[in-house]
Amino acid sequence: QVQLVESGGGLVQPGGSLRLSCAASGIAFSMYSMDWYRQAPGKQRELVAQITSGGGITNYADSVKGRFTIFRDNAKATVYLQMNSLKPEDTAVYYCKVDWSGSAVWGKGTLVTVSS
């Protein structure tokens, strides 16, 4: 059974930083691209960042380019999202996702609140 568990969310002031983690199990992690999504209150879930299986290629939403960095440690089966220069509009539940065996597998999410 594939499981994704996010952690690292919390309350941070504008301009601050957080690092989110997503630990995977039940999957040959190093073979799969990984995604981070977020869903703000009252809004649709949106793609934030993507990383290929080897970590060599990344992709970001325009709203987070230059502020967020996605990276992975295949030995630890974990993908990370480093978030710097956080803004109130980054407030959301952040999810990691993997497309496995034709289906999307999601974690339960971690809440990030950016507020003074």
C-alpha positions in Angstrom: 0.0 0.0 0.0 1.4 3.3 -1.1 1.4 6.0 1.6 2.5 9.6 1.6 2.8 11.5 4.9 3.4 15.3 4.9 4.9 17.3 7.8 6.5 20.6 8.5 3.5 22.9 8.3 2.7 25.6 10.8 2.2 29.3 11.5 4.8 31.6 10.1 5.1 35.4 9.7 5.2 37.0 6.3 8.7 36.9 5.0 9.5 33.8 6.9 10.5 30.3 5.8 9.3 26.7 6.2 10.4 23.4 4.9 7.8 20.7 4.2 8.6 17.0 4.0 6.7 14.2 2.4 7.7 10.7 3.3 6.7 7.9 1.0 6.3 4.2 1.7 5.2 1.2 -0.2 6.6 2.5 -3.5 9.9 2.3 -5.4 10.3 6.0 -4.7 13.3 6.7 -6.9 11.3 5.7 -10.0 8.6 8.3 -9.7 8.2 12.0 -10.2 6.6 13.8 -7.3 4.4 16.8 -7.0 3.4 19.3 -4.4 0.0 20.9 -4.5 -1.8 23.3 -2.3 -5.4 24.2 -1.6 -6.4 27.6 -0.1 -9.7 28.1 1.6 -12.5 28.4 -0.9 -10.1 27.7 -3.8 -9.3 24.8 -6.1 -6.3 22.7 -5.5 -3.3 23.9 -7.5 0.0 22.5 -8.6 2.9 24.2 -6.8 6.0 22.3 -7.9 7.1 19.1 -9.6 10.4 17.1 -9.6 11.4 14.2 -11.8 12.5 10.8 -10.4 16.2 11.6 -10.4 15.7 15.2 -9.3 17.2 16.7 -12.4 14.2 18.5 -13.6 11.9 20.7 -11.6 8.9 22.9 -12.5 7.1 25.6 -10.5 3.9 27.6 -10.5 4.6 31.2 -11.5 3.3 32.4 -8.1 6.2 30.6 -6.3 9.1 30.8 -8.7 12.2 32.2 -7.0 10.8 31.6 -3.5 10.1 27.8 -3.3 12.5 25.0 -4.0 11.5 21.3 -4.5 14.1 18.7 -3.9 14.3 15.0 -2.9 16.3 12.4 -1.1 15.7 9.1 -2.8 17.7 7.2 -0.1 15.2 8.5 2.5 12.1 8.2 0.1 11.3 11.8 0.9 10.5 14.9 -1.1 10.8 18.4 0.3 9.5 21.8 -0.4 11.6 24.7 0.9 9.5 27.8 1.1 11.1 31.2 1.6 9.8 34.8 1.5 6.3 33.5 2.5 3.3 35.6 1.8 -0.2 35.6 3.3 -1.5 34.2 0.0 0.7 31.1 0.4 -1.7 30.1 3.3 -3.1 26.7 2.3 -3.1 23.0 3.0 -0.1 21.5 1.1 -0.3 18.0 -0.3 2.2 15.8 -2.0 1.1 13.5 -4.8 2.5 10.6 -6.9 1.0 9.1 -10.0 1.3 5.4 -9.2 -0.1 2.5 -11.3 -2.5 4.8 -13.2 -3.9 6.5 -10.1 -3.1 9.6 -8.1 -2.0 8.9 -4.6 -2.3 11.9 -2.2 -1.1 12.5 1.3 -3.5 14.0 3.9 -1.8 17.4 3.8 -0.1 19.8 6.1 -1.5 23.3 6.9 0.7 26.3 6.3 -0.6 29.6 7.7 1.2 32.8 6.9 0.1 35.6 9.1 1.4 38.3 11.4 
